[in-house]
Amino acid sequence: MQKVNIFSIEGTEYPAGRRTRVILGDNGALPGQLFCQGYVEIHPGGSIPGHRHETVESYLILEGEGNMTVAGETLPVKKGDCVFVEPNQEHGLDNSGSGELRLVFVYAPKIVVDHWAREMAGELK
């Protein structure tokens, strides 16, 4: 058995206003084998900027509210909502509430997606 507490993972603070902690995956606290999983806190007014990648991905909203855009369609999301994103679909999430928007993402197969580095380099906003 392998175990980690997500709050013991420092994670990365991104310019768009969020902290991402990768739990499982090549760049995670645990290695994972087939998929990547992480925990994200999007600060009020923050976002996960629009991006795309070759993996499927799901977002499970644990707390807060926001607006999720997938392939040009924007819908409100709140606690308990799960959004599935097909490969290569443009997607992003904005925190529209006054508190933290907390979510778990899972994508497969497990790779280190390039949008994290692109955001840190100022290419995504």
C-alpha positions in Angstrom: 0.0 0.0 0.0 1.1 3.5 -0.8 -0.4 6.5 1.0 -0.1 10.2 0.9 -2.1 13.1 2.4 -2.8 15.7 -0.3 -2.1 18.6 2.0 1.4 17.3 2.6 2.1 17.9 -1.1 3.4 21.5 -1.6 2.1 21.7 -5.1 2.6 24.5 -7.5 1.1 28.0 -7.4 0.2 29.0 -11.0 -0.1 32.6 -12.3 -3.8 32.2 -13.3 -4.6 32.0 -9.6 -4.6 28.4 -8.4 -2.5 25.8 -6.5 -2.2 22.3 -8.1 -1.1 19.3 -6.1 -0.3 16.2 -8.3 -1.2 13.1 -6.3 -0.5 10.3 -8.8 1.5 10.4 -12.0 5.0 11.0 -13.4 5.3 14.3 -11.6 3.1 13.3 -8.6 3.8 12.4 -5.0 3.0 8.8 -5.9 4.1 7.3 -9.2 0.8 6.0 -10.6 0.9 3.7 -13.6 -2.0 4.3 -16.0 -3.4 7.7 -15.0 -2.7 11.0 -13.3 -4.7 12.5 -10.5 -4.5 15.8 -8.7 -6.2 18.2 -6.3 -6.7 21.9 -7.3 -7.7 25.0 -5.4 -8.7 27.8 -7.7 -8.6 31.1 -5.8 -11.5 33.6 -6.2 -11.1 35.2 -9.6 -8.6 32.5 -10.6 -8.8 29.9 -13.3 -7.4 27.0 -15.2 -6.8 28.7 -18.5 -8.1 27.2 -21.7 -5.9 24.4 -23.0 -6.0 21.0 -24.8 -4.1 17.8 -24.6 -4.3 14.3 -26.0 -5.6 12.7 -22.8 -9.2 12.3 -21.6 -9.8 14.1 -18.4 -12.5 14.5 -15.7 -13.0 17.3 -13.2 -14.9 16.5 -10.0 -16.0 19.7 -8.2 -15.7 19.2 -4.4 -16.5 22.8 -3.3 -17.2 26.2 -4.7 -18.7 27.3 -8.0 -17.4 28.2 -11.4 -17.8 28.2 -15.2 -16.4 25.3 -17.2 -15.9 25.7 -20.9 -15.4 22.7 -23.1 -15.2 22.9 -26.9 -16.7 26.4 -26.8 -19.7 25.5 -24.6 -19.7 27.1 -21.1 -21.8 25.8 -18.2 -21.9 26.6 -14.5 -20.4 24.0 -12.2 -20.8 23.5 -8.5 -20.1 21.0 -5.7 -20.9 17.4 -6.9 -20.6 18.1 -10.6 -18.3 15.9 -12.7 -17.2 17.1 -16.2 -15.7 14.7 -18.7 -13.4 16.1 -21.5 -12.6 14.1 -24.6 -9.1 14.1 -26.0 -8.0 17.3 -27.8 -11.0 19.3 -26.7 -10.2 22.9 -25.6 -11.3 23.3 -21.9 -10.8 25.6 -19.0 -12.4 26.5 -15.7 -13.0 29.9 -14.0 -13.8 30.4 -10.3 -16.9 32.6 -10.3 -17.5 32.4 -6.5 -16.3 34.3 -3.5 -14.4 31.3 -2.0 -12.0 28.6 -3.1 -13.1 26.3 -5.9 -11.7 22.8 -5.0 -11.6 19.9 -7.4 -10.0 16.6 -8.2 -8.9 16.0 -11.8 -8.0 12.6 -13.4 -6.6 12.1 -16.8 -5.3 9.2 -18.8 -3.0 8.1 -20.0 -0.5 9.4 -17.5 1.8 12.0 -19.1 3.1 15.4 -17.9 0.7 17.7 -19.8 2.5 20.7 -21.4 -0.1 23.3 -20.4 1.4 23.6 -16.9 4.8 24.7 -18.3 3.1 26.9 -20.9 1.2 28.7 -18.2 4.3 29.2 -16.1 6.1 30.6 -19.2 3.2 33.2 -19.6 1.8 31.6 -22.8 -1.6 30.8 -21.2 -3.6 33.3 -19.2 
